[in-house]
């Protein structure tokens, strides 16, 4: 592995994003840490309201100029994005770090052609003529697989299908060869065939540009397909973090078990029922005491001394020293998972492991 690939391109340390309101402080992200290297993909998963998009918006400096209270460190290629000026942040946004937004129709301006918007994103960071920027936009539209790019470059966002708009958004994000690409639910509202095409496209472009990618999603299938590492978020905090194979095969936090239990297995029993997580995500304005997941956790009574109700667990390495951390008081999660959880969600796999 090259030094460039092994060194973290992005390092987030103890990131806090709070929003003061008249009712109190909304703790959208509370002490989040992770890292990602160039050529690697980090998947951030969790239910809506868990803090996934808020934390990623902080990387792009999108909370500047708001009442958000942001602290911690966000090191992008060694530069702390929380300490640089607004002008320096504008120079980095779109060039060193870019974002693919969840809804490209609302993210793109309806009054300007797709090509005009992509070319403008290029001219902001490069001293080139309009003609050169237009040629670059056509080149990028072709690179992301849009047919007849020299003609479609003059079309407007509403003239593109959902999948084509997402491709155009990817072209705009990558036109300046950013080192970090953040994809926020990039396949939401797309049919499964187009989803697969978009994911394949992101992987192809990552190999070409050697970008670091953060993919924000609630779809564990997307994570299994793309991510090298997984960060599971709940209530504004990381509750499990490690290599994808570790998290999906040997999860150690009951919330992660719940996410896996609620995903259909197309290769499994067609009559098997999905097992939803009971209850609702916690309020970020008035979070529960102790472990934020304890009101919904069916394993809390296995922990002695009411720890789940009174004490927030730390994010600590799992017992056997694997490159895998969890935030949970449960003493024997491997045993509980193998005996109680796995037989319910993957009986064939549980039988193989006996």
DRENDO-1510 file (C-alpha; in Angstrom, 1 decimal, always signed):
<recs>
REC; n; res; u; v; w
REC; 1; UNK; +0.0; +0.0; +0.0 .
REC; 2; UNK; +1.3; +3.4; -0.9 .
REC; 3; UNK; +2.0; +6.0; +1.8 .
REC; 4; UNK; -0.7; +8.3; +0.3 .
REC; 5; UNK; -3.3; +5.6; +0.6 .
REC; 6; UNK; -2.3; +4.5; +4.1 .
REC; 7; UNK; -2.2; +8.0; +5.5 .
REC; 8; UNK; -5.6; +9.3; +6.5 .
REC; 9; UNK; -6.8; +12.1; +4.1 .
REC; 10; UNK; -9.6; +13.1; +6.4 .
REC; 11; UNK; -9.5; +12.8; +10.2 .
REC; 12; UNK; -12.4; +13.9; +12.3 .
REC; 13; UNK; -11.7; +14.1; +16.1 .
REC; 14; UNK; -14.3; +14.7; +18.8 .
REC; 15; UNK; -16.6; +16.6; +16.4 .
REC; 16; UNK; -19.5; +18.4; +18.2 .
REC; 17; UNK; -22.3; +20.2; +16.3 .
REC; 18; UNK; -25.0; +21.7; +18.6 .
REC; 19; UNK; -27.9; +24.0; +17.7 .
REC; 20; UNK; -29.2; +26.3; +20.4 .
REC; 21; UNK; -32.9; +26.8; +20.3 .
REC; 22; UNK; -35.5; +28.4; +22.5 .
REC; 23; UNK; -36.4; +25.0; +23.9 .
REC; 24; UNK; -32.8; +24.0; +24.6 .
REC; 25; UNK; -29.7; +22.7; +22.8 .
REC; 26; UNK; -30.1; +20.2; +20.0 .
REC; 27; UNK; -27.1; +17.9; +20.2 .
REC; 28; UNK; -27.0; +16.8; +16.5 .
REC; 29; UNK; -23.5; +15.4; +16.7 .
REC; 30; UNK; -21.7; +14.8; +20.0 .
REC; 31; UNK; -18.1; +13.7; +20.1 .
REC; 32; UNK; -17.8; +12.0; +16.7 .
REC; 33; UNK; -14.4; +10.6; +15.5 .
REC; 34; UNK; -13.4; +8.7; +12.4 .
REC; 35; UNK; -10.9; +8.8; +9.5 .
REC; 36; UNK; -10.7; +7.8; +5.8 .
REC; 37; UNK; -7.8; +7.5; +3.5 .
REC; 38; UNK; -7.6; +8.2; -0.3 .
REC; 39; UNK; -8.8; +5.3; -2.3 .
REC; 40; UNK; -11.0; +4.1; +0.6 .
REC; 41; UNK; -14.7; +4.4; +1.3 .
REC; 42; UNK; -16.3; +4.9; +4.7 .
REC; 43; UNK; -20.0; +4.1; +5.1 .
REC; 44; UNK; -21.9; +6.1; +7.7 .
REC; 45; UNK; -25.2; +4.4; +8.5 .
REC; 46; UNK; -28.1; +5.0; +10.9 .
REC; 47; UNK; -31.7; +6.1; +11.1 .
REC; 48; UNK; -32.9; +9.5; +10.1 .
REC; 49; UNK; -32.0; +12.0; +12.7 .
REC; 50; UNK; -28.9; +10.2; +13.9 .
REC; 51; UNK; -26.5; +13.0; +12.9 .
REC; 52; UNK; -25.1; +11.6; +9.6 .
REC; 53; UNK; -25.7; +14.5; +7.3 .
REC; 54; UNK; -25.1; +17.2; +10.0 .
REC; 55; UNK; -21.6; +15.9; +10.7 .
REC; 56; UNK; -20.8; +15.7; +7.0 .
REC; 57; UNK; -22.1; +19.2; +6.4 .
REC; 58; UNK; -19.6; +20.4; +9.0 .
REC; 59; UNK; -16.8; +19.1; +6.8 .
REC; 60; UNK; -17.9; +21.4; +4.0 .
REC; 61; UNK; -18.3; +24.3; +6.4 .
REC; 62; UNK; -22.0; +24.6; +5.7 .
REC; 63; UNK; -22.8; +25.5; +9.3 .
REC; 64; UNK; -20.7; +28.7; +9.1 .
REC; 65; UNK; -22.9; +31.8; +9.3 .
REC; 66; UNK; -25.6; +29.9; +11.3 .
REC; 67; UNK; -26.1; +29.6; +15.0 .
REC; 68; UNK; -24.5; +26.2; +15.1 .
REC; 69; UNK; -21.9; +25.6; +17.8 .
REC; 70; UNK; -19.1; +23.5; +16.2 .
REC; 71; UNK; -16.0; +22.3; +17.9 .
REC; 72; UNK; -13.4; +19.5; +17.6 .
REC; 73; UNK; -11.0; +18.9; +14.7 .
REC; 74; UNK; -11.7; +18.2; +11.0 .
REC; 75; UNK; -8.3; +17.6; +9.4 .
REC; 76; UNK; -8.3; +17.5; +5.6 .
REC; 77; UNK; -4.9; +16.6; +4.3 .
REC; 78; UNK; -3.5; +18.0; +7.6 .
REC; 79; UNK; -5.4; +21.3; +7.5 .
REC; 80; UNK; -8.0; +21.9; +10.3 .
REC; 81; UNK; -11.1; +23.1; +8.4 .
REC; 82; UNK; -12.6; +24.5; +11.6 .
REC; 83; UNK; -9.8; +27.0; +12.0 .
REC; 84; UNK; -9.4; +28.4; +8.5 .
REC; 85; UNK; -11.1; +31.6; +7.2 .
REC; 86; UNK; -14.3; +31.6; +5.3 .
REC; 87; UNK; -12.4; +32.5; +2.1 .
REC; 88; UNK; -10.0; +29.6; +2.6 .
REC; 89; UNK; -13.0; +27.3; +3.1 .
REC; 90; UNK; -14.6; +28.5; -0.1 .
REC; 91; UNK; -11.4; +27.7; -2.0 .
REC; 92; UNK; -11.4; +24.2; -0.6 .
REC; 93; UNK; -15.1; +23.5; -1.0 .
REC; 94; UNK; -15.6; +22.0; -4.5 .
REC; 95; UNK; -11.9; +21.6; -5.1 .
REC; 96; UNK; -10.5; +19.5; -2.2 .
REC; 97; UNK; -13.8; +18.3; -0.8 .
REC; 98; UNK; -17.1; +18.0; -2.7 .
REC; 99; UNK; -20.6; +16.6; -2.0 .
REC; 100; UNK; -23.2; +14.7; -3.9 .
REC; 101; UNK; -26.5; +15.8; -2.4 .
REC; 102; UNK; -29.5; +13.5; -1.8 .
REC; 103; UNK; -31.9; +15.3; -4.2 .
REC; 104; UNK; -30.1; +16.6; -7.3 .
REC; 105; UNK; -33.3; +18.3; -8.6 .
REC; 106; UNK; -33.4; +20.6; -5.6 .
REC; 107; UNK; -29.6; +20.9; -5.4 .
REC; 108; UNK; -29.3; +22.1; -9.0 .
REC; 109; UNK; -30.6; +25.5; -10.1 .
REC; 110; UNK; -33.7; +25.1; -12.3 .
REC; 111; UNK; -33.0; +28.3; -14.3 .
REC; 112; UNK; -29.6; +27.4; -15.6 .
REC; 113; UNK; -28.6; +24.5; -17.9 .
REC; 114; UNK; -26.8; +21.5; -16.4 .
REC; 115; UNK; -23.7; +22.3; -18.5 .
REC; 116; UNK; -23.6; +25.9; -17.3 .
REC; 117; UNK; -23.7; +24.9; -13.7 .
REC; 118; UNK; -21.0; +22.3; -14.1 .
REC; 119; UNK; -18.8; +24.7; -16.0 .
REC; 120; UNK; -19.3; +27.4; -13.4 .
REC; 121; UNK; -18.1; +24.9; -10.7 .
REC; 122; UNK; -15.0; +24.5; -12.7 .
REC; 123; UNK; -14.4; +28.2; -13.4 .
REC; 124; UNK; -14.6; +29.1; -9.7 .
REC; 125; UNK; -11.4; +27.2; -9.0 .
REC; 126; UNK; -9.7; +27.5; -12.4 .
REC; 127; UNK; -8.7; +30.5; -14.5 .
REC; 128; UNK; -10.1; +29.4; -17.8 .
REC; 129; UNK; -12.4; +30.7; -20.5 .
REC; 130; UNK; -16.1; +29.9; -20.8 .
REC; 131; UNK; -15.3; +27.8; -23.9 .
REC; 132; UNK; -12.7; +25.7; -22.0 .
REC; 133; UNK; -15.0; +25.3; -19.1 .
REC; 134; UNK; -17.8; +24.1; -21.4 .
REC; 135; UNK; -15.5; +21.6; -23.0 .
REC; 136; UNK; -14.5; +20.3; -19.6 .
REC; 137; UNK; -18.2; +20.0; -18.6 .
REC; 138; UNK; -18.9; +17.9; -21.8 .
REC; 139; UNK; -15.9; +15.8; -21.0 .
REC; 140; UNK; -17.2; +15.1; -17.4 .
REC; 141; UNK; -20.8; +14.4; -18.6 .
REC; 142; UNK; -19.3; +11.8; -21.0 .
REC; 143; UNK; -17.1; +10.4; -18.2 .
REC; 144; UNK; -20.2; +9.7; -16.0 .
REC; 145; UNK; -22.0; +8.0; -18.8 .
REC; 146; UNK; -24.5; +10.5; -20.0 .
REC; 147; UNK; -25.2; +9.8; -23.7 .
REC; 148; UNK; -24.7; +12.6; -26.3 .
REC; 149; UNK; -23.0; +14.9; -23.8 .
REC; 150; UNK; -22.4; +17.7; -26.3 .
REC; 151; UNK; -26.2; +18.0; -26.8 .
REC; 152; UNK; -27.3; +17.3; -23.3 .
REC; 153; UNK; -24.9; +19.9; -21.9 .
REC; 154; UNK; -27.5; +22.6; -22.8 .
REC; 155; UNK; -30.5; +20.8; -21.2 .
REC; 156; UNK; -32.0; +21.9; -17.9 .
REC; 157; UNK; -32.2; +19.7; -14.8 .
REC; 158; UNK; -36.0; +19.0; -15.3 .
REC; 159; UNK; -35.1; +17.5; -18.7 .
REC; 160; UNK; -33.0; +14.8; -17.1 .
REC; 161; UNK; -34.3; +11.6; -15.5 .
REC; 162; UNK; -33.5; +11.0; -11.9 .
REC; 163; UNK; -30.6; +8.7; -12.7 .
REC; 164; UNK; -29.2; +11.2; -15.2 .
REC; 165; UNK; -29.5; +14.1; -12.8 .
REC; 166; UNK; -27.6; +12.1; -10.2 .
REC; 167; UNK; -24.9; +11.4; -12.8 .
REC; 168; UNK; -24.8; +15.1; -13.6 .
REC; 169; UNK; -24.4; +15.9; -9.9 .
REC; 170; UNK; -21.5; +13.4; -9.7 .
REC; 171; UNK; -19.9; +15.2; -12.7 .
REC; 172; UNK; -20.2; +18.5; -11.0 .
REC; 173; UNK; -18.7; +17.1; -7.8 .
REC; 174; UNK; -15.7; +15.5; -9.5 .
REC; 175; UNK; -14.9; +18.2; -12.1 .
REC; 176; UNK; -12.1; +19.6; -9.9 .
REC; 177; UNK; -10.7; +16.2; -8.9 .
REC; 178; UNK; -11.4; +16.6; -5.2 .
REC; 179; UNK; -9.5; +14.4; -2.8 .
REC; 180; UNK; -12.7; +13.8; -0.7 .
REC; 181; UNK; -16.2; +13.1; -2.0 .
REC; 182; UNK; -19.2; +13.0; +0.3 .
REC; 183; UNK; -22.2; +11.1; -1.1 .
REC; 184; UNK; -25.4; +11.8; +0.9 .
REC; 185; UNK; -27.9; +9.1; +0.1 .
REC; 186; UNK; -26.8; +9.0; -3.5 .
REC; 187; UNK; -29.2; +6.3; -4.6 .
REC; 188; UNK; -32.4; +7.4; -2.7 .
REC; 189; UNK; -35.5; +7.4; -4.9 .
REC; 190; UNK; -33.7; +5.6; -7.8 .
REC; 191; UNK; -34.9; +2.2; -9.0 .
REC; 192; UNK; -32.6; -0.7; -8.2 .
REC; 193; UNK; -31.1; -1.0; -11.6 .
REC; 194; UNK; -30.1; +2.7; -11.7 .
REC; 195; UNK; -28.8; +2.4; -8.1 .
REC; 196; UNK; -26.4; -0.3; -9.1 .
REC; 197; UNK; -25.2; +1.8; -12.1 .
REC; 198; UNK; -24.6; +4.8; -9.8 .
REC; 199; UNK; -22.6; +2.7; -7.3 .
REC; 200; UNK; -20.6; +1.1; -10.0 .
REC; 201; UNK; -19.9; +4.6; -11.4 .
REC; 202; UNK; -18.7; +5.9; -8.1 .
REC; 203; UNK; -16.3; +2.9; -7.7 .
REC; 204; UNK; -15.0; +3.4; -11.2 .
REC; 205; UNK; -14.4; +7.1; -10.6 .
REC; 206; UNK; -12.8; +6.4; -7.3 .
REC; 207; UNK; -10.3; +4.1; -8.9 .
REC; 208; UNK; -9.6; +6.8; -11.5 .
REC; 209; UNK; -9.2; +9.8; -9.2 .
REC; 210; UNK; -8.1; +7.9; -6.0 .
REC; 211; UNK; -10.6; +9.9; -4.0 .
REC; 212; UNK; -11.6; +9.2; -0.4 .
REC; 213; UNK; -15.4; +8.7; -0.3 .
REC; 214; UNK; -17.8; +9.0; +2.6 .
REC; 215; UNK; -21.2; +7.4; +1.7 .
REC; 216; UNK; -24.1; +8.3; +3.9 .
REC; 217; UNK; -26.9; +5.8; +3.8 .
REC; 218; UNK; -29.5; +3.8; +5.7 .
REC; 219; UNK; -29.1; +0.9; +3.2 .
REC; 220; UNK; -26.7; -1.8; +4.5 .
REC; 221; UNK; -26.7; -3.3; +1.1 .
REC; 222; UNK; -25.0; -0.2; -0.3 .
REC; 223; UNK; -22.5; -0.4; +2.6 .
REC; 224; UNK; -21.7; -4.1; +1.9 .
REC; 225; UNK; -21.2; -3.2; -1.8 .
REC; 226; UNK; -19.0; -0.1; -1.4 .
REC; 227; UNK; -17.5; +0.5; +2.0 .
REC; 228; UNK; -14.2; -0.5; +3.4 .
REC; 229; UNK; -15.2; +0.7; +6.9 .
REC; 230; UNK; -18.5; +1.3; +8.6 .
REC; 231; UNK; -19.5; +3.9; +11.2 .
REC; 232; UNK; -22.9; +3.2; +12.8 .
REC; 233; UNK; -24.5; +6.3; +14.3 .
REC; 234; UNK; -27.3; +6.7; +16.9 .
REC; 235; UNK; -28.4; +9.7; +18.7 .
REC; 236; UNK; -25.6; +11.9; +17.4 .
REC; 237; UNK; -22.8; +9.5; +18.4 .
REC; 238; UNK; -20.9; +6.6; +17.0 .
REC; 239; UNK; -22.1; +3.3; +18.5 .
REC; 240; UNK; -20.0; +0.9; +16.4 .
REC; 241; UNK; -17.0; +1.5; +14.0 .
REC; 242; UNK; -14.8; -0.9; +12.2 .
REC; 243; UNK; -14.1; -2.8; +8.9 .
REC; 244; UNK; -17.2; -3.6; +6.9 .
REC; 245; UNK; -16.7; -7.4; +7.1 .
REC; 246; UNK; -16.4; -7.1; +10.9 .
REC; 247; UNK; -19.5; -5.0; +11.4 .
REC; 248; UNK; -21.7; -7.0; +9.1 .
REC; 249; UNK; -20.5; -10.5; +10.1 .
REC; 250; UNK; -19.7; -10.0; +13.8 .
REC; 251; UNK; -21.7; -6.9; +15.0 .
REC; 252; UNK; -21.4; -6.2; +18.7 .
REC; 253; UNK; -23.9; -3.5; +19.4 .
REC; 254; UNK; -27.7; -4.2; +19.7 .
REC; 255; UNK; -28.6; -1.2; +17.5 .
REC; 256; UNK; -26.5; -2.7; +14.7 .
REC; 257; UNK; -28.3; -6.0; +15.2 .
REC; 258; UNK; -31.5; -4.2; +14.8 .
REC; 259; UNK; -30.4; -2.6; +11.5 .
REC; 260; UNK; -29.4; -6.0; +10.2 .
REC; 261; UNK; -32.6; -7.6; +11.4 .
REC; 262; UNK; -34.7; -5.1; +9.5 .
REC; 263; UNK; -33.1; -5.7; +6.1 .
REC; 264; UNK; -34.6; -8.4; +3.8 .
REC; 265; UNK; -32.3; -11.2; +2.6 .
REC; 266; UNK; -33.1; -12.0; -1.0 .
REC; 267; UNK; -31.2; -15.3; -0.8 .
REC; 268; UNK; -33.0; -16.4; +2.4 .
REC; 269; UNK; -36.4; -17.8; +3.3 .
REC; 270; UNK; -39.1; -15.9; +1.4 .
REC; 271; UNK; -41.5; -16.5; +4.3 .
REC; 272; UNK; -39.1; -15.0; +6.9 .
REC; 273; UNK; -40.4; -11.9; +8.6 .
REC; 274; UNK; -38.4; -8.7; +9.0 .
REC; 275; UNK; -37.7; -7.8; +12.6 .
REC; 276; UNK; -38.1; -4.0; +13.1 .
REC; 277; UNK; -36.4; -2.1; +15.9 .
REC; 278; UNK; -39.2; -1.2; +18.4 .
REC; 279; UNK; -39.8; +2.4; +19.4 .
REC; 280; UNK; -38.5; +5.6; +17.9 .
REC; 281; UNK; -35.1; +7.3; +17.6 .
REC; 282; UNK; -34.2; +9.5; +20.6 .
REC; 283; UNK; -34.8; +13.2; +20.9 .
REC; 284; UNK; -31.6; +15.1; +20.3 .
REC; 285; UNK; -33.0; +18.0; +22.4 .
REC; 286; UNK; -33.8; +15.8; +25.4 .
REC; 287; UNK; -31.8; +12.6; +25.0 .
REC; 288; UNK; -32.4; +9.7; +27.4 .
REC; 289; UNK; -30.1; +9.1; +30.3 .
REC; 290; UNK; -27.4; +6.5; +30.1 .
REC; 291; UNK; -27.1; +4.7; +26.8 .
REC; 292; UNK; -29.2; +6.5; +24.2 .
REC; 293; UNK; -30.4; +3.2; +22.8 .
REC; 294; UNK; -31.6; +1.7; +26.1 .
REC; 295; UNK; -35.3; +2.6; +25.7 .
REC; 296; UNK; -35.5; +0.4; +22.6 .
REC; 297; UNK; -32.9; -2.2; +23.5 .
REC; 298; UNK; -34.3; -5.7; +24.2 .
REC; 299; UNK; -31.0; -6.8; +25.9 .
REC; 300; UNK; -30.7; -4.0; +28.5 .
REC; 301; UNK; -31.8; -6.4; +31.3 .
REC; 302; UNK; -28.8; -8.5; +30.7 .
REC; 303; UNK; -26.5; -5.7; +32.0 .
REC; 304; UNK; -26.3; -5.7; +35.9 .
REC; 305; UNK; -26.7; -2.6; +38.0 .
REC; 306; UNK; -29.0; -0.6; +35.7 .
REC; 307; UNK; -25.9; +0.7; +33.9 .
REC; 308; UNK; -27.8; +1.1; +30.6 .
REC; 309; UNK; -30.2; +3.5; +32.3 .
REC; 310; UNK; -27.7; +5.6; +34.2 .
REC; 311; UNK; -24.3; +5.6; +32.4 .
REC; 312; UNK; -23.3; +6.4; +28.9 .
REC; 313; UNK; -21.0; +3.6; +27.6 .
REC; 314; UNK; -17.7; +4.7; +26.1 .
REC; 315; UNK; -16.7; +3.7; +22.5 .
REC; 316; UNK; -14.1; +1.0; +23.3 .
REC; 317; UNK; -12.4; -1.8; +21.4 .
REC; 318; UNK; -14.1; -5.2; +21.4 .
REC; 319; UNK; -12.8; -7.8; +23.9 .
REC; 320; UNK; -10.5; -9.8; +21.6 .
REC; 321; UNK; -8.6; -6.8; +20.2 .
REC; 322; UNK; -10.0; -6.7; +16.7 .
REC; 323; UNK; -9.9; -3.4; +14.8 .
REC; 324; UNK; -13.5; -2.8; +15.9 .
REC; 325; UNK; -15.0; -0.5; +18.5 .
REC; 326; UNK; -18.5; -0.5; +20.1 .
REC; 327; UNK; -20.5; +1.6; +22.6 .
REC; 328; UNK; -22.3; -0.9; +24.8 .
REC; 329; UNK; -22.4; -2.2; +28.3 .
REC; 330; UNK; -23.2; -5.8; +27.3 .
REC; 331; UNK; -20.5; -8.1; +28.5 .
REC; 332; UNK; -20.8; -11.0; +26.1 .
REC; 333; UNK; -22.3; -9.6; +22.8 .
REC; 334; UNK; -20.8; -12.4; +20.6 .
REC; 335; UNK; -22.6; -15.0; +22.6 .
REC; 336; UNK; -25.9; -13.1; +22.7 .
REC; 337; UNK; -25.7; -12.4; +18.9 .
REC; 338; UNK; -24.9; -16.1; +18.1 .
REC; 339; UNK; -27.6; -17.6; +20.3 .
REC; 340; UNK; -30.5; -15.0; +20.1 .
REC; 341; UNK; -30.1; -12.7; +17.1 .
REC; 342; UNK; -28.4; -14.6; +14.3 .
REC; 343; UNK; -30.8; -17.6; +14.3 .
REC; 344; UNK; -33.7; -15.1; +13.8 .
REC; 345; UNK; -32.2; -13.1; +11.0 .
REC; 346; UNK; -30.0; -15.7; +9.2 .
REC; 347; UNK; -30.9; -19.2; +10.3 .
REC; 348; UNK; -28.8; -20.9; +7.6 .
REC; 349; UNK; -25.7; -19.0; +8.7 .
REC; 350; UNK; -26.4; -19.7; +12.3 .
REC; 351; UNK; -26.7; -23.4; +11.5 .
REC; 352; UNK; -23.4; -23.3; +9.6 .
REC; 353; UNK; -21.6; -21.7; +12.6 .
REC; 354; UNK; -22.8; -24.4; +15.1 .
</recs>
